[in-house]
Amino acid sequence: IWPAGGVFGYTDTLLDRHNTFSAFATQNDTRVAKLTRSDLNLLKQEDPVLDALLHRVLLRSSVLDLANCSCDDV
């Protein structure tokens, strides 16, 4: 279960881990976006500035998610 604006899989992409994820929405007004490695590579070629901005946003989201972790194994 992910909160509004939640991002998953980005860390694995950064670390070049090959994982498959599945997602589904539980509310009618939910929007789910999917970005593949190919999508990110194409964005880097076509618009490097937007690519850098997207990575900053996704990295920040990942760090905030980790900072709010209540995991016992940290």
N, CA, C and O atoms as a Maestro MAE file, in Angstrom:
{
 s_m_m2io_version
 :::
 2.0.0
}

f_m_ct {
 s_m_title
 :::
 protein
 m_atom[296] {
  # First column is atom index #
  i_m_mmod_type
  r_m_x_coord
  r_m_y_coord
  r_m_z_coord
  i_m_residue_number
  s_m_chain_name
  s_m_pdb_residue_name
  s_m_pdb_atom_name
  i_m_atomic_number
  :::
  1 25 0.865 -1.175 0.000 1 A "ILE " " N  " 7
  2 3 0.000 0.000 0.000 1 A "ILE " " CA " 6
  3 2 0.903 1.227 0.000 1 A "ILE " " C  " 6
  4 15 1.772 1.373 0.860 1 A "ILE " " O  " 8
  5 25 0.690 2.095 -0.963 2 A "TRP " " N  " 7
  6 3 1.499 3.306 -1.108 2 A "TRP " " CA " 6
  7 2 0.609 4.535 -0.962 2 A "TRP " " C  " 6
  8 15 -0.540 4.531 -1.403 2 A "TRP " " O  " 8
  9 25 1.137 5.576 -0.350 3 A "PRO " " N  " 7
  10 3 0.357 6.809 -0.191 3 A "PRO " " CA " 6
  11 2 0.266 7.564 -1.510 3 A "PRO " " C  " 6
  12 15 0.938 7.225 -2.484 3 A "PRO " " O  " 8
  13 25 -0.564 8.576 -1.526 4 A "ALA " " N  " 7
  14 3 -0.663 9.441 -2.708 4 A "ALA " " CA " 6
  15 2 0.709 9.984 -3.046 4 A "ALA " " C  " 6
  16 15 1.427 10.456 -2.165 4 A "ALA " " O  " 8
  17 25 1.076 9.921 -4.302 5 A "GLY " " N  " 7
  18 3 2.385 10.394 -4.729 5 A "GLY " " CA " 6
  19 2 3.500 9.399 -4.505 5 A "GLY " " C  " 6
  20 15 4.667 9.711 -4.743 5 A "GLY " " O  " 8
  21 25 3.159 8.204 -4.051 6 A "GLY " " N  " 7
  22 3 4.170 7.197 -3.756 6 A "GLY " " CA " 6
  23 2 4.889 6.711 -5.012 6 A "GLY " " C  " 6
  24 15 4.301 6.634 -6.090 6 A "GLY " " O  " 8
  25 25 6.159 6.387 -4.855 7 A "VAL " " N  " 7
  26 3 7.003 5.907 -5.951 7 A "VAL " " CA " 6
  27 2 7.642 4.599 -5.511 7 A "VAL " " C  " 6
  28 15 8.150 4.504 -4.394 7 A "VAL " " O  " 8
  29 25 7.624 3.601 -6.364 8 A "PHE " " N  " 7
  30 3 8.350 2.382 -6.027 8 A "PHE " " CA " 6
  31 2 9.111 1.885 -7.254 8 A "PHE " " C  " 6
  32 15 8.711 2.123 -8.393 8 A "PHE " " O  " 8
  33 25 10.206 1.196 -6.995 9 A "GLY " " N  " 7
  34 3 11.023 0.640 -8.061 9 A "GLY " " CA " 6
  35 2 12.160 1.534 -8.515 9 A "GLY " " C  " 6
  36 15 13.048 1.076 -9.234 9 A "GLY " " O  " 8
  37 25 12.158 2.787 -8.119 10 A "TYR " " N  " 7
  38 3 13.181 3.715 -8.593 10 A "TYR " " CA " 6
  39 2 14.566 3.351 -8.065 10 A "TYR " " C  " 6
  40 15 15.549 3.422 -8.804 10 A "TYR " " O  " 8
  41 25 14.649 2.968 -6.812 11 A "THR " " N  " 7
  42 3 15.943 2.600 -6.239 11 A "THR " " CA " 6
  43 2 16.533 1.407 -6.982 11 A "THR " " C  " 6
  44 15 17.730 1.383 -7.270 11 A "THR " " O  " 8
  45 25 15.706 0.430 -7.288 12 A "ASP " " N  " 7
  46 3 16.188 -0.723 -8.042 12 A "ASP " " CA " 6
  47 2 16.679 -0.314 -9.426 12 A "ASP " " C  " 6
  48 15 17.657 -0.865 -9.931 12 A "ASP " " O  " 8
  49 25 16.013 0.633 -10.026 13 A "THR " " N  " 7
  50 3 16.441 1.123 -11.336 13 A "THR " " CA " 6
  51 2 17.803 1.804 -11.220 13 A "THR " " C  " 6
  52 15 18.686 1.573 -12.045 13 A "THR " " O  " 8
  53 25 17.971 2.631 -10.211 14 A "LEU " " N  " 7
  54 3 19.255 3.302 -9.999 14 A "LEU " " CA " 6
  55 2 20.387 2.308 -9.778 14 A "LEU " " C  " 6
  56 15 21.507 2.512 -10.246 14 A "LEU " " O  " 8
  57 25 20.084 1.232 -9.060 15 A "LEU " " N  " 7
  58 3 21.099 0.226 -8.745 15 A "LEU " " CA " 6
  59 2 21.220 -0.831 -9.837 15 A "LEU " " C  " 6
  60 15 21.961 -1.803 -9.690 15 A "LEU " " O  " 8
  61 25 20.494 -0.638 -10.926 16 A "ASP " " N  " 7
  62 3 20.500 -1.553 -12.071 16 A "ASP " " CA " 6
  63 2 20.096 -2.970 -11.674 16 A "ASP " " C  " 6
  64 15 20.636 -3.953 -12.182 16 A "ASP " " O  " 8
  65 25 19.148 -3.053 -10.768 17 A "ARG " " N  " 7
  66 3 18.573 -4.345 -10.380 17 A "ARG " " CA " 6
  67 2 17.397 -4.626 -11.300 17 A "ARG " " C  " 6
  68 15 16.570 -3.748 -11.548 17 A "ARG " " O  " 8
  69 25 17.325 -5.811 -11.788 18 A "HIS " " N  " 7
  70 3 16.262 -6.177 -12.721 18 A "HIS " " CA " 6
  71 2 15.129 -6.857 -11.958 18 A "HIS " " C  " 6
  72 15 15.151 -8.066 -11.725 18 A "HIS " " O  " 8
  73 25 14.155 -6.064 -11.581 19 A "ASN " " N  " 7
  74 3 12.978 -6.557 -10.867 19 A "ASN " " CA " 6
  75 2 11.728 -6.230 -11.658 19 A "ASN " " C  " 6
  76 15 11.722 -5.328 -12.496 19 A "ASN " " O  " 8
  77 25 10.694 -6.959 -11.387 20 A "THR " " N  " 7
  78 3 9.390 -6.697 -11.989 20 A "THR " " CA " 6
  79 2 8.424 -6.338 -10.872 20 A "THR " " C  " 6
  80 15 8.372 -7.012 -9.843 20 A "THR " " O  " 8
  81 25 7.666 -5.283 -11.078 21 A "PHE " " N  " 7
  82 3 6.700 -4.841 -10.084 21 A "PHE " " CA " 6
  83 2 5.310 -4.844 -10.690 21 A "PHE " " C  " 6
  84 15 5.149 -4.698 -11.902 21 A "PHE " " O  " 8
  85 25 4.335 -5.005 -9.865 22 A "SER " " N  " 7
  86 3 2.941 -4.911 -10.278 22 A "SER " " CA " 6
  87 2 2.255 -3.879 -9.396 22 A "SER " " C  " 6
  88 15 2.585 -3.724 -8.220 22 A "SER " " O  " 8
  89 25 1.312 -3.189 -9.977 23 A "ALA " " N  " 7
  90 3 0.569 -2.180 -9.213 23 A "ALA " " CA " 6
  91 2 -0.890 -2.203 -9.644 23 A "ALA " " C  " 6
  92 15 -1.210 -2.495 -10.797 23 A "ALA " " O  " 8
  93 25 -1.752 -1.894 -8.715 24 A "PHE " " N  " 7
  94 3 -3.159 -1.727 -9.054 24 A "PHE " " CA " 6
  95 2 -3.748 -0.678 -8.131 24 A "PHE " " C  " 6
  96 15 -3.299 -0.484 -7.002 24 A "PHE " " O  " 8
  97 25 -4.757 -0.015 -8.642 25 A "ALA " " N  " 7
  98 3 -5.404 1.068 -7.891 25 A "ALA " " CA " 6
  99 2 -6.631 0.523 -7.174 25 A "ALA " " C  " 6
  100 15 -7.337 -0.342 -7.692 25 A "ALA " " O  " 8
  101 25 -6.871 1.040 -5.981 26 A "THR " " N  " 7
  102 3 -8.046 0.615 -5.215 26 A "THR " " CA " 6
  103 2 -9.149 1.664 -5.222 26 A "THR " " C  " 6
  104 15 -10.227 1.438 -4.671 26 A "THR " " O  " 8
  105 25 -8.884 2.815 -5.845 27 A "GLN " " N  " 7
  106 3 -9.899 3.855 -5.948 27 A "GLN " " CA " 6
  107 2 -10.048 4.249 -7.405 27 A "GLN " " C  " 6
  108 15 -9.088 4.179 -8.173 27 A "GLN " " O  " 8
  109 25 -11.241 4.660 -7.787 28 A "ASN " " N  " 7
  110 3 -11.538 4.965 -9.187 28 A "ASN " " CA " 6
  111 2 -10.746 6.142 -9.744 28 A "ASN " " C  " 6
  112 15 -10.431 6.156 -10.934 28 A "ASN " " O  " 8
  113 25 -10.420 7.124 -8.919 29 A "ASP " " N  " 7
  114 3 -9.765 8.329 -9.424 29 A "ASP " " CA " 6
  115 2 -8.238 8.263 -9.327 29 A "ASP " " C  " 6
  116 15 -7.571 9.295 -9.405 29 A "ASP " " O  " 8
  117 25 -7.684 7.070 -9.158 30 A "THR " " N  " 7
  118 3 -6.243 6.898 -9.029 30 A "THR " " CA " 6
  119 2 -5.586 6.840 -10.403 30 A "THR " " C  " 6
  120 15 -6.133 6.262 -11.342 30 A "THR " " O  " 8
  121 25 -4.415 7.442 -10.507 31 A "ARG " " N  " 7
  122 3 -3.630 7.390 -11.748 31 A "ARG " " CA " 6
  123 2 -2.298 6.726 -11.423 31 A "ARG " " C  " 6
  124 15 -1.652 7.045 -10.425 31 A "ARG " " O  " 8
  125 25 -1.912 5.811 -12.274 32 A "VAL " " N  " 7
  126 3 -0.652 5.094 -12.101 32 A "VAL " " CA " 6
  127 2 0.195 5.345 -13.339 32 A "VAL " " C  " 6
  128 15 -0.278 5.183 -14.464 32 A "VAL " " O  " 8
  129 25 1.432 5.737 -13.134 33 A "ALA " " N  " 7
  130 3 2.353 5.979 -14.250 33 A "ALA " " CA " 6
  131 2 3.442 4.917 -14.220 33 A "ALA " " C  " 6
  132 15 3.871 4.481 -13.151 33 A "ALA " " O  " 8
  133 25 3.878 4.511 -15.386 34 A "LYS " " N  " 7
  134 3 4.931 3.510 -15.503 34 A "LYS " " CA " 6
  135 2 6.060 4.080 -16.360 34 A "LYS " " C  " 6
  136 15 5.836 4.533 -17.482 34 A "LYS " " O  " 8
  137 25 7.260 4.051 -15.819 35 A "LEU " " N  " 7
  138 3 8.446 4.468 -16.563 35 A "LEU " " CA " 6
  139 2 9.410 3.296 -16.604 35 A "LEU " " C  " 6
  140 15 9.806 2.779 -15.559 35 A "LEU " " O  " 8
  141 25 9.787 2.879 -17.786 36 A "THR " " N  " 7
  142 3 10.739 1.780 -17.937 36 A "THR " " CA " 6
  143 2 12.151 2.345 -18.071 36 A "THR " " C  " 6
  144 15 12.331 3.552 -18.226 36 A "THR " " O  " 8
  145 25 13.133 1.480 -18.010 37 A "ARG " " N  " 7
  146 3 14.510 1.920 -18.247 37 A "ARG " " CA " 6
  147 2 14.622 2.548 -19.632 37 A "ARG " " C  " 6
  148 15 15.312 3.552 -19.810 37 A "ARG " " O  " 8
  149 25 13.946 1.959 -20.606 38 A "SER " " N  " 7
  150 3 13.966 2.506 -21.966 38 A "SER " " CA " 6
  151 2 13.393 3.915 -21.993 38 A "SER " " C  " 6
  152 15 13.926 4.797 -22.667 38 A "SER " " O  " 8
  153 25 12.302 4.125 -21.257 39 A "ASP " " N  " 7
  154 3 11.699 5.464 -21.176 39 A "ASP " " CA " 6
  155 2 12.691 6.465 -20.595 39 A "ASP " " C  " 6
  156 15 12.840 7.574 -21.109 39 A "ASP " " O  " 8
  157 25 13.369 6.064 -19.518 40 A "LEU " " N  " 7
  158 3 14.326 6.963 -18.880 40 A "LEU " " CA " 6
  159 2 15.525 7.240 -19.779 40 A "LEU " " C  " 6
  160 15 16.019 8.367 -19.828 40 A "LEU " " O  " 8
  161 25 15.992 6.218 -20.490 41 A "ASN " " N  " 7
  162 3 17.103 6.425 -21.426 41 A "ASN " " CA " 6
  163 2 16.717 7.359 -22.563 41 A "ASN " " C  " 6
  164 15 17.512 8.204 -22.976 41 A "ASN " " O  " 8
  165 25 15.506 7.209 -23.066 42 A "LEU " " N  " 7
  166 3 15.028 8.088 -24.131 42 A "LEU " " CA " 6
  167 2 14.896 9.525 -23.637 42 A "LEU " " C  " 6
  168 15 15.262 10.466 -24.341 42 A "LEU " " O  " 8
  169 25 14.373 9.690 -22.426 43 A "LEU " " N  " 7
  170 3 14.251 11.031 -21.854 43 A "LEU " " CA " 6
  171 2 15.631 11.675 -21.712 43 A "LEU " " C  " 6
  172 15 15.797 12.861 -21.999 43 A "LEU " " O  " 8
  173 25 16.613 10.900 -21.274 44 A "LYS " " N  " 7
  174 3 17.971 11.425 -21.116 44 A "LYS " " CA " 6
  175 2 18.516 11.940 -22.454 44 A "LYS " " C  " 6
  176 15 19.199 12.964 -22.496 44 A "LYS " " O  " 8
  177 25 18.217 11.238 -23.530 45 A "GLN " " N  " 7
  178 3 18.681 11.653 -24.857 45 A "GLN " " CA " 6
  179 2 17.921 12.870 -25.369 45 A "GLN " " C  " 6
  180 15 18.519 13.789 -25.930 45 A "GLN " " O  " 8
  181 25 16.613 12.878 -25.179 46 A "GLU " " N  " 7
  182 3 15.782 13.929 -25.766 46 A "GLU " " CA " 6
  183 2 15.751 15.214 -24.953 46 A "GLU " " C  " 6
  184 15 15.646 16.303 -25.517 46 A "GLU " " O  " 8
  185 25 15.841 15.096 -23.628 47 A "ASP " " N  " 7
  186 3 15.750 16.296 -22.788 47 A "ASP " " CA " 6
  187 2 16.549 16.083 -21.503 47 A "ASP " " C  " 6
  188 15 15.979 15.751 -20.464 47 A "ASP " " O  " 8
  189 25 17.859 16.273 -21.572 48 A "PRO " " N  " 7
  190 3 18.713 16.030 -20.404 48 A "PRO " " CA " 6
  191 2 18.344 16.864 -19.177 48 A "PRO " " C  " 6
  192 15 18.498 16.400 -18.047 48 A "PRO " " O  " 8
  193 25 17.864 18.071 -19.385 49 A "VAL " " N  " 7
  194 3 17.493 18.931 -18.253 49 A "VAL " " CA " 6
  195 2 16.273 18.356 -17.537 49 A "VAL " " C  " 6
  196 15 16.247 18.279 -16.309 49 A "VAL " " O  " 8
  197 25 15.266 17.954 -18.306 50 A "LEU " " N  " 7
  198 3 14.074 17.347 -17.709 50 A "LEU " " CA " 6
  199 2 14.424 16.011 -17.058 50 A "LEU " " C  " 6
  200 15 13.884 15.670 -16.005 50 A "LEU " " O  " 8
  201 25 15.323 15.259 -17.680 51 A "ASP " " N  " 7
  202 3 15.777 13.987 -17.112 51 A "ASP " " CA " 6
  203 2 16.417 14.215 -15.743 51 A "ASP " " C  " 6
  204 15 16.114 13.494 -14.792 51 A "ASP " " O  " 8
  205 25 17.283 15.193 -15.638 52 A "ALA " " N  " 7
  206 3 17.945 15.494 -14.361 52 A "ALA " " CA " 6
  207 2 16.922 15.927 -13.311 52 A "ALA " " C  " 6
  208 15 17.021 15.527 -12.151 52 A "ALA " " O  " 8
  209 25 15.951 16.732 -13.702 53 A "LEU " " N  " 7
  210 3 14.908 17.168 -12.773 53 A "LEU " " CA " 6
  211 2 14.079 15.983 -12.289 53 A "LEU " " C  " 6
  212 15 13.791 15.867 -11.098 53 A "LEU " " O  " 8
  213 25 13.701 15.112 -13.208 54 A "LEU " " N  " 7
  214 3 12.923 13.932 -12.830 54 A "LEU " " CA " 6
  215 2 13.704 13.068 -11.839 54 A "LEU " " C  " 6
  216 15 13.142 12.609 -10.845 54 A "LEU " " O  " 8
  217 25 14.986 12.845 -12.099 55 A "HIS " " N  " 7
  218 3 15.791 12.037 -11.185 55 A "HIS " " CA " 6
  219 2 15.916 12.691 -9.808 55 A "HIS " " C  " 6
  220 15 15.910 12.000 -8.789 55 A "HIS " " O  " 8
  221 25 16.027 14.009 -9.775 56 A "ARG " " N  " 7
  222 3 16.085 14.707 -8.476 56 A "ARG " " CA " 6
  223 2 14.789 14.504 -7.703 56 A "ARG " " C  " 6
  224 15 14.817 14.250 -6.498 56 A "ARG " " O  " 8
  225 25 13.664 14.613 -8.382 57 A "VAL " " N  " 7
  226 3 12.357 14.436 -7.734 57 A "VAL " " CA " 6
  227 2 12.199 12.999 -7.235 57 A "VAL " " C  " 6
  228 15 11.770 12.777 -6.103 57 A "VAL " " O  " 8
  229 25 12.545 12.024 -8.079 58 A "LEU " " N  " 7
  230 3 12.399 10.622 -7.698 58 A "LEU " " CA " 6
  231 2 13.367 10.238 -6.581 58 A "LEU " " C  " 6
  232 15 13.008 9.480 -5.681 58 A "LEU " " O  " 8
  233 25 14.571 10.752 -6.637 59 A "LEU " " N  " 7
  234 3 15.534 10.471 -5.574 59 A "LEU " " CA " 6
  235 2 15.068 11.077 -4.252 59 A "LEU " " C  " 6
  236 15 15.169 10.441 -3.203 59 A "LEU " " O  " 8
  237 25 14.566 12.289 -4.306 60 A "ARG " " N  " 7
  238 3 14.044 12.940 -3.092 60 A "ARG " " CA " 6
  239 2 12.878 12.143 -2.511 60 A "ARG " " C  " 6
  240 15 12.788 11.961 -1.296 60 A "ARG " " O  " 8
  241 25 11.995 11.674 -3.370 61 A "SER " " N  " 7
  242 3 10.872 10.862 -2.917 61 A "SER " " CA " 6
  243 2 11.361 9.585 -2.243 61 A "SER " " C  " 6
  244 15 10.831 9.181 -1.207 61 A "SER " " O  " 8
  245 25 12.372 8.952 -2.831 62 A "SER " " N  " 7
  246 3 12.923 7.720 -2.257 62 A "SER " " CA " 6
  247 2 13.574 7.978 -0.900 62 A "SER " " C  " 6
  248 15 13.410 7.188 0.030 62 A "SER " " O  " 8
  249 25 14.305 9.073 -0.787 63 A "VAL " " N  " 7
  250 3 14.972 9.415 0.470 63 A "VAL " " CA " 6
  251 2 13.940 9.739 1.546 63 A "VAL " " C  " 6
  252 15 14.088 9.313 2.692 63 A "VAL " " O  " 8
  253 25 12.902 10.484 1.192 64 A "LEU " " N  " 7
  254 3 11.856 10.803 2.168 64 A "LEU " " CA " 6
  255 2 11.141 9.545 2.630 64 A "LEU " " C  " 6
  256 15 10.793 9.418 3.804 64 A "LEU " " O  " 8
  257 25 10.922 8.612 1.707 65 A "ASP " " N  " 7
  258 3 10.293 7.345 2.076 65 A "ASP " " CA " 6
  259 2 11.180 6.586 3.061 65 A "ASP " " C  " 6
  260 15 10.687 6.048 4.052 65 A "ASP " " O  " 8
  261 25 12.466 6.541 2.799 66 A "LEU " " N  " 7
  262 3 13.397 5.867 3.696 66 A "LEU " " CA " 6
  263 2 13.481 6.575 5.056 66 A "LEU " " C  " 6
  264 15 13.547 5.919 6.096 66 A "LEU " " O  " 8
  265 25 13.479 7.898 5.044 67 A "ALA " " N  " 7
  266 3 13.567 8.662 6.284 67 A "ALA " " CA " 6
  267 2 12.360 8.424 7.179 67 A "ALA " " C  " 6
  268 15 12.465 8.546 8.400 67 A "ALA " " O  " 8
  269 25 11.219 8.088 6.595 68 A "ASN " " N  " 7
  270 3 10.004 7.830 7.369 68 A "ASN " " CA " 6
  271 2 9.830 6.367 7.700 68 A "ASN " " C  " 6
  272 15 8.814 5.969 8.269 68 A "ASN " " O  " 8
  273 25 10.811 5.570 7.349 69 A "CYS " " N  " 7
  274 3 10.756 4.121 7.592 69 A "CYS " " CA " 6
  275 2 10.756 3.847 9.087 69 A "CYS " " C  " 6
  276 15 11.522 4.446 9.842 69 A "CYS " " O  " 8
  277 25 9.892 2.939 9.500 70 A "SER " " N  " 7
  278 3 9.893 2.509 10.902 70 A "SER " " CA " 6
  279 2 10.398 1.075 10.985 70 A "SER " " C  " 6
  280 15 9.989 0.307 11.856 70 A "SER " " O  " 8
  281 25 11.289 0.727 10.070 71 A "CYS " " N  " 7
  282 3 11.828 -0.640 9.994 71 A "CYS " " CA " 6
  283 2 12.698 -0.940 11.208 71 A "CYS " " C  " 6
  284 15 13.414 -0.066 11.699 71 A "CYS " " O  " 8
  285 25 12.636 -2.147 11.678 72 A "ASP " " N  " 7
  286 3 13.458 -2.572 12.818 72 A "ASP " " CA " 6
  287 2 14.877 -2.922 12.399 72 A "ASP " " C  " 6
  288 15 15.781 -2.946 13.233 72 A "ASP " " O  " 8
  289 25 15.081 -3.193 11.117 73 A "ASP " " N  " 7
  290 3 16.393 -3.657 10.669 73 A "ASP " " CA " 6
  291 2 17.298 -2.525 10.193 73 A "ASP " " C  " 6
  292 15 18.333 -2.790 9.581 73 A "ASP " " O  " 8
  293 25 16.938 -1.278 10.455 74 A "VAL " " N  " 7
  294 3 17.744 -0.135 10.021 74 A "VAL " " CA " 6
  295 2 18.822 0.149 11.031 74 A "VAL " " C  " 6
  296 15 19.610 1.077 10.848 74 A "VAL " " O  " 8
  :::
 }
 m_bond[295] {
  # First column is bond index #
  i_m_from
  i_m_to
  i_m_order
  :::
  1 1 2 1
  2 2 3 1
  3 3 4 2
  4 3 5 1
  5 5 6 1
  6 6 7 1
  7 7 8 2
  8 7 9 1
  9 9 10 1
  10 10 11 1
  11 11 12 2
  12 11 13 1
  13 13 14 1
  14 14 15 1
  15 15 16 2
  16 15 17 1
  17 17 18 1
  18 18 19 1
  19 19 20 2
  20 19 21 1
  21 21 22 1
  22 22 23 1
  23 23 24 2
  24 23 25 1
  25 25 26 1
  26 26 27 1
  27 27 28 2
  28 27 29 1
  29 29 30 1
  30 30 31 1
  31 31 32 2
  32 31 33 1
  33 33 34 1
  34 34 35 1
  35 35 36 2
  36 35 37 1
  37 37 38 1
  38 38 39 1
  39 39 40 2
  40 39 41 1
  41 41 42 1
  42 42 43 1
  43 43 44 2
  44 43 45 1
  45 45 46 1
  46 46 47 1
  47 47 48 2
  48 47 49 1
  49 49 50 1
  50 50 51 1
  51 51 52 2
  52 51 53 1
  53 53 54 1
  54 54 55 1
  55 55 56 2
  56 55 57 1
  57 57 58 1
  58 58 59 1
  59 59 60 2
  60 59 61 1
  61 61 62 1
  62 62 63 1
  63 63 64 2
  64 63 65 1
  65 65 66 1
  66 66 67 1
  67 67 68 2
  68 67 69 1
  69 69 70 1
  70 70 71 1
  71 71 72 2
  72 71 73 1
  73 73 74 1
  74 74 75 1
  75 75 76 2
  76 75 77 1
  77 77 78 1
  78 78 79 1
  79 79 80 2
  80 79 81 1
  81 81 82 1
  82 82 83 1
  83 83 84 2
  84 83 85 1
  85 85 86 1
  86 86 87 1
  87 87 88 2
  88 87 89 1
  89 89 90 1
  90 90 91 1
  91 91 92 2
  92 91 93 1
  93 93 94 1
  94 94 95 1
  95 95 96 2
  96 95 97 1
  97 97 98 1
  98 98 99 1
  99 99 100 2
  100 99 101 1
  101 101 102 1
  102 102 103 1
  103 103 104 2
  104 103 105 1
  105 105 106 1
  106 106 107 1
  107 107 108 2
  108 107 109 1
  109 109 110 1
  110 110 111 1
  111 111 112 2
  112 111 113 1
  113 113 114 1
  114 114 115 1
  115 115 116 2
  116 115 117 1
  117 117 118 1
  118 118 119 1
  119 119 120 2
  120 119 121 1
  121 121 122 1
  122 122 123 1
  123 123 124 2
  124 123 125 1
  125 125 126 1
  126 126 127 1
  127 127 128 2
  128 127 129 1
  129 129 130 1
  130 130 131 1
  131 131 132 2
  132 131 133 1
  133 133 134 1
  134 134 135 1
  135 135 136 2
  136 135 137 1
  137 137 138 1
  138 138 139 1
  139 139 140 2
  140 139 141 1
  141 141 142 1
  142 142 143 1
  143 143 144 2
  144 143 145 1
  145 145 146 1
  146 146 147 1
  147 147 148 2
  148 147 149 1
  149 149 150 1
  150 150 151 1
  151 151 152 2
  152 151 153 1
  153 153 154 1
  154 154 155 1
  155 155 156 2
  156 155 157 1
  157 157 158 1
  158 158 159 1
  159 159 160 2
  160 159 161 1
  161 161 162 1
  162 162 163 1
  163 163 164 2
  164 163 165 1
  165 165 166 1
  166 166 167 1
  167 167 168 2
  168 167 169 1
  169 169 170 1
  170 170 171 1
  171 171 172 2
  172 171 173 1
  173 173 174 1
  174 174 175 1
  175 175 176 2
  176 175 177 1
  177 177 178 1
  178 178 179 1
  179 179 180 2
  180 179 181 1
  181 181 182 1
  182 182 183 1
  183 183 184 2
  184 183 185 1
  185 185 186 1
  186 186 187 1
  187 187 188 2
  188 187 189 1
  189 189 190 1
  190 190 191 1
  191 191 192 2
  192 191 193 1
  193 193 194 1
  194 194 195 1
  195 195 196 2
  196 195 197 1
  197 197 198 1
  198 198 199 1
  199 199 200 2
  200 199 201 1
  201 201 202 1
  202 202 203 1
  203 203 204 2
  204 203 205 1
  205 205 206 1
  206 206 207 1
  207 207 208 2
  208 207 209 1
  209 209 210 1
  210 210 211 1
  211 211 212 2
  212 211 213 1
  213 213 214 1
  214 214 215 1
  215 215 216 2
  216 215 217 1
  217 217 218 1
  218 218 219 1
  219 219 220 2
  220 219 221 1
  221 221 222 1
  222 222 223 1
  223 223 224 2
  224 223 225 1
  225 225 226 1
  226 226 227 1
  227 227 228 2
  228 227 229 1
  229 229 230 1
  230 230 231 1
  231 231 232 2
  232 231 233 1
  233 233 234 1
  234 234 235 1
  235 235 236 2
  236 235 237 1
  237 237 238 1
  238 238 239 1
  239 239 240 2
  240 239 241 1
  241 241 242 1
  242 242 243 1
  243 243 244 2
  244 243 245 1
  245 245 246 1
  246 246 247 1
  247 247 248 2
  248 247 249 1
  249 249 250 1
  250 250 251 1
  251 251 252 2
  252 251 253 1
  253 253 254 1
  254 254 255 1
  255 255 256 2
  256 255 257 1
  257 257 258 1
  258 258 259 1
  259 259 260 2
  260 259 261 1
  261 261 262 1
  262 262 263 1
  263 263 264 2
  264 263 265 1
  265 265 266 1
  266 266 267 1
  267 267 268 2
  268 267 269 1
  269 269 270 1
  270 270 271 1
  271 271 272 2
  272 271 273 1
  273 273 274 1
  274 274 275 1
  275 275 276 2
  276 275 277 1
  277 277 278 1
  278 278 279 1
  279 279 280 2
  280 279 281 1
  281 281 282 1
  282 282 283 1
  283 283 284 2
  284 283 285 1
  285 285 286 1
  286 286 287 1
  287 287 288 2
  288 287 289 1
  289 289 290 1
  290 290 291 1
  291 291 292 2
  292 291 293 1
  293 293 294 1
  294 294 295 1
  295 295 296 2
  :::
 }
}
